[in-house]
Amino acid sequence: MSRLTTSLALAAVAAVGASPAAAQAAWTAPVTVDAGNQANPRAEGAFGGSLLIGWLERTVSIAKRSGDGFGPPAPLTAADPFEKAWDADLADDGDAVVLTVRKHAPIQRIRAIFAPAAGPRSGPMTISDRAHAAAQPTLDVGHDGTAVAAWQWHDAAGWRVQAAIRRPGQARFDRPQTLSPPAAKVGRLQPRPWIHVAAGTGGRAVLTWQIGGDFELPESALHIRTAGTDGVFGPDQELADAGGLADVGLAVGASGAVQVAYLDAHYSGHEHPSRLHVSEGVVGAPLPAPAVLSSGGKGTTSGPQVAAAFSADGTATVAWAKPADRYEAGGALEVFTRPEGGAFGAAQQLATGAQDVVLAGGPGAAAVLSWMHSVSGQGDVRWAVHAATRPQDGGAFAPDETISAADRNALWPSVAMTPAGDAVATWVTNTGGSGAGQVAAALHAAG
């Protein structure tokens, strides 16, 4: 849910609409769910489809499905002047976990709020190590309520990765685990680790970290750690060729299968064509050296360029916006699919000029993919949200479809699938060109 850095690239987008593609019957017309000024709403599969709204606000709200639309947002958390909501996610049964940053003496710390679908809210509870300050939390919740939270934590030696896991049925997170050595100072820079997490079921999880994000820093490996049903992260493993800052997609399957997909982005002075790397294995065991599924240019896009997901039958899907050689030009959207126990086939190319790629698995082999697309015309930049779905019996993704309204900018999609196979997509929309705006959403019936 935490993607504020992706919004900054579009601060000066012009105020115009997006040209729609040919009409498709399956997606509903977009509806406005929140008319305020929001950023990065999150699609969820619970309650037949729902949305989480309120990132970086004092409260988080949920809008539950109502027919082909959504009811009004209702608060999940209570406002606190010292507490800022930072990330949130739902299990399939609707139980919610919300991470907050507590900015109050004696130190800044990461806290968790639990909001069951049926029952009283509990927390906030501090989950970071109380000895020193913590920042930039990230969260993922699995289908059964397994939750993994991670954040940056520092002592006098430098910034490290800490993480905690909440296993199904537990009322709180386990004690935090420190998962990286301190990031040593480089010249005048005090680097921090960049962190990604994904939750499976039964307490399983995967986490990656990397020291990077600045052209003055040396390129470094992508580090990965996995946790089994005991909720304890195993040894650190390095994956090579991660560039100056890897764009990472993670997924954990129901049986403990792990996907780590990443693009090796390179900064000025280290220019190199990017590649889509994929390493697959199981939690608790070392992953093999990554395979390269595709190669692209040196350009970058707004938002994540890589996404990974498992469907319920074990089908693995990886998508990326294959970079060209121009900054912010978008990429050719390639999708790779692997049946459980099989190998990845040839790429299915769905679109060109794709940016901010998001992906979710569903029942059977079902999956939903979304992205945003820019079109230059009449001296303006136009942004639209596109999507494609794959049915439960597998096969290729359906053709690219524009799902946002034609008269507004549409940015930063999020997608999910319900246990029944309905797809949910949400995004922000505006006419002023900023990276925030009203919350819009659409639904796609199973099939």
Number of C-alpha atoms within 10 A of each C-alpha: 20 18 15 16 10 16 17 14 15 14 12 12 17 17 17 20 22 22 17 16 13 9 10 12 9 14 21 16 15 18 17 17 22 20 13 11 14 20 26 27 29 28 28 29 28 23 18 21 27 28 31 26 28 25 24 19 16 17 21 24 20 23 22 23 19 13 9 15 20 22 15 14 18 14 15 22 20 13 14 11 9 13 22 22 23 25 27 26 22 30 22 20 17 23 19 23 24 23 27 29 22 22 17 11 8 10 13 18 27 30 22 23 22 22 19 17 16 9 9 8 17 14 14 18 16 18 22 29 18 14 12 14 19 26 20 17 24 23 25 24 26 25 20 21 27 27 32 28 31 29 24 22 28 20 12 7 11 15 24 24 26 22 28 23 30 23 23 18 10 11 11 20 21 16 13 17 16 19 21 16 12 19 18 15 14 11 8 7 11 12 20 22 21 19 23 22 26 28 31 30 22 23 23 33 34 27 25 25 25 26 24 22 20 15 14 15 18 14 23 18 20 25 19 24 24 28 24 20 18 11 21 20 24 17 13 15 15 18 20 14 19 25 26 26 25 26 20 25 27 24 28 29 26 19 14 24 19 28 26 26 28 31 29 23 25 23 18 10 8 13 14 16 16 26 24 24 23 23 16 19 15 19 25 21 13 17 20 11 13 17 13 14 16 17 15 18 17 20 21 23 23 22 24 21 27 27 25 27 30 32 24 19 19 21 22 29 25 27 25 30 29 30 29 21 15 13 12 18 19 25 26 19 23 20 23 20 24 16 17 15 8 10 11 15 12 13 15 14 18 18 17 16 20 28 32 25 28 27 26 26 32 27 21 19 24 27 30 26 27 28 30 26 23 22 13 10 9 6 7 13 18 24 27 27 30 23 27 22 26 20 19 20 12 16 11 15 20 13 13 19 21 23 26 34 19 17 18 21 29 34 34 30 30 27 29 29 30 21 21 16 24 22 33 27 32 33 30 30 32 22 16 16 22 20 26 25 23 19 26 25 28 22 26 21 16 19 14
